[in-house]
Amino acid sequence: MAMTAVARETVFALRRQIAKIEGTLPERLQAPAGAPLDADVNADITSNADLTIVRRGIAAALPDAFLPIGIERLDAALSGGLPRAALSEIHGLETRNAGAVAGFALSLTSLILKKAHGLPVLWIGTTEIFREAGFPYARGLHASFGIEPEQLLFSEAPRLVDALWIAEEAARMTALAAVILEIRGNPQRLDLTATRRLHARAQSAGRPVFLLRQAAGPEPTAAPVRLIVSSAPAVPRATVAGPLAGSIGRPAFTITIGKSRTALPGQFTLEWNPDERVFDERTGDERRQRAKNPVSVVSLSGSGKNPAAASGAVLAFPAVGSPAPGDQPPPRERTAHLGPRRAG
C-alpha cells in the first residue's frame, strides 16, 4: 500500500512538471477511469495539436473541456481557454471596474449561449451588489450580446450565506448553461472551503461557474484561473473615410492573468464586437491611434480663443468683475436664476 501511494505521488509530480514544460494544464494529463498507475516514471510522451498523451496510461482531457475566448495568444496562455467545468474568478480591483467585470462576464455568457441549446444562465448576487452596480439592461443585452431576456435569470439574496447556498445548488444543475456569482470585497465566509465546494459542484455538473469579485484583492481560492478585468480606453469608430474623430468605438477590456495552472502571466487588451459577438485583440496600431487622438479634459472657452490646458498646468483666472463683451451671452440665453427676482 505504501509503495502504491509513493508511486501515485511520483506520477502526480511528473504530471505537474510535464504540464509546466508543455505550457498546458495538469488536467490535460489525467489518468482514465480504471487505469492503473504505473510506478515507472520514465513514461513516453507524444504530442499533437489537439491533445497530449502519456503512454503509461495517462491520457489527455477532451478538447471541449475548455471554453476558448477566441484570442489566440490569450487562449494559449490559458492552455486552451477557461476551464468549462470549473470555478473561474473574474476580479475587479476597484468598485468602478464593476461595469467592466459585468461586461466581460456577459461577453463570456454570449459565447456560452451559442452552444447552450436553449439553456439559461443564472446570475446570483446579494441585495448590496445589485444596489451598488444595478441590473443589466434587457434591451442592451440583446443589442450588445445577443442574449434574450429569458436566457438570463437573476436571483437576489438578502445575505451572502443565502447567495452561496443558491450558487452551490445551482452549480450542480445540468439545466443551466452557466452560473454567475457576484460578490463584493473579501468576505470571511467566502473562504477556501466555500470555493472548493463551488469548484467541486461545477466539475460534477460539467458546467462553468464564474465568481465575479467587486473591489476584491487576490486571496487563496480553489479556482484554477483568476482574471483581473478593468476597462480600457475605446478607440474612435472605424468608417469608410477612416477613424471618426471624437467618437467612441467598441467596448474594450484590459485582461490580466492573475492566476493560472500554467503559471504564464500576461496582459491583453480585448475589444468586444457586438455585431459578430466575438472578441478582437487590439493591435499596436490602434493603441498608437488612441495616443494620437486624446480626448480633451477641458472644453474650449466661450470665445473659442484659448484651448484646453494640459493636465497639471496652472491656469490664471481673471479678476472678479464684469465679463468680457464676447463672453457675455445674449439676454435670451441667460439662465432664469440670473434674472431679476420678483417681489411678493
Buried (B, 14 or more C-beta within 10 A) or exposed (E): EEEEEEBEEBBBEBBEEBBBEBEBBBBBBBBEEEEEBBEEEEBEBEEEEEBBBBEBBBBBBEEEBBBBBBBEEBBBBBBBBBBBBBBBBBBBBEEEBBBBBBBBBBBBBBBBBEEBEEBBBBBBBBEBBBEBBEEBEEEEBEEBBBBEEEBBBEBBBEEBEBBBEBBBEBBBEEEBBBBBBBBBEEBEEBEEEBBBBBBBBBBEBEBBBBBBBBBBEBEEBBBBBBBBBBBBBBBBEBEEEEBEEEEEBBBBBBBBBBBBBBEEEEEBBBBBBBEEBBBBBBEEEBEEBBEEBEEEEEEEEEEEEEEEEEEEEEEEEEEEEEEEEEEEEEEEEEEEEEEEEEEE
